Amino acid sequence: VFINACQTAIIQPSMSRDRGWAQAFIGGGAAALVACAWSVSNRVASRFAEEFYRQAKLGLTLAEAARHARCHARTLGDHQPLGYVLYAAPEA
């Protein structure tokens, strides 16, 4: 699952359990989730997503694809792409 929206990787602690998109999707059986921990511009979001999917199609693991996408989007000159988080098993 790829949620390309601001602050979707944030976990909201509560008295009974932590809540957030990661818990919902991974707890519901999704093999992986890519989400963003903070606000990003549309330009950064687009560049990250395009490169992530390009690298995944080449056969890289999701972690490698995310790393390449962060580096690629980082060429825009700010720290925004570092906010993307991958929740998955290491071999995914």
N, C-alpha and C positions, 0 to 999 in steps of 0.2 A: 504494500500500500504506500502511495506517495501522496502526502498532503502538502501541497505547496501553498501554504497560507501562514501568516505571521503567528508566532507564539503557540503553535500547535504541539510543540514538544514539551511544554511546561507541565509539570506534575503538580497538582493541587493537593497538598496534604489535608487530611480531615481526621476527625477523632476515630473513625472506624477503619479507614483504609485510604491509600493514596488514589487519586482519580486523575485521569487524563486520557488523551487519545491513545497513547502507547499502551496503557493498561487495557483500554477497551479493545483495541485491535489485536494485540498480542495475546491477551487473555481470551479473546474470542476465536483464536486459532490462526491468525495471520502469521505467515512465516517471517515477515519483516515489515518494518515501518520506517519511512523517511519523513521527518517533520522538521520544523524550524523552531528554535528556542527563542528567537526574538524577531522583531520587525525587520523586514528586508524590502528593498525597492522592487518594483516590477521588473526592472532591467536585470537585477541580480537573480531574482527568482527564475526568470526565463533562461538566463545563461546557465544557471546551475542545473535546472531540469533538463535542458537540451543536452548538456555534456554528460550528465548522469546516465541518461538513456542511451546516448551514443556509446559510452564505455561499456554499459551492461550488454548491449547488443553485440559488442566485440568479444564477449565472453568473460570479462573481468568479474571477480566477485563483487558483491554489492559494496563491501568496504572499500575495495580498490576503486570502484566506479565513483563512490562518494568522495574519496580523496582526490581523484583526478578532477571531479566537478568543482570541488572547493578551490583547488589550485587554478583552474581555468577561470572561474568566476572572480577570483581574487585579482585578476588582471584589471578589473574595473577600478581598482585603487582603494578599496576600503575593507573593513573586517566583516561585513555582513555575511559573506558565504560561510564563515566559520560557525555560524549559528545552526547550520543543518546538522541533524542528528540522525544516526542510523541505529535502530533497535533491531538486532538480528543475531543469529548464531554466527560465530566467527567464520565459518565456512560458507555462509550464504552468499 
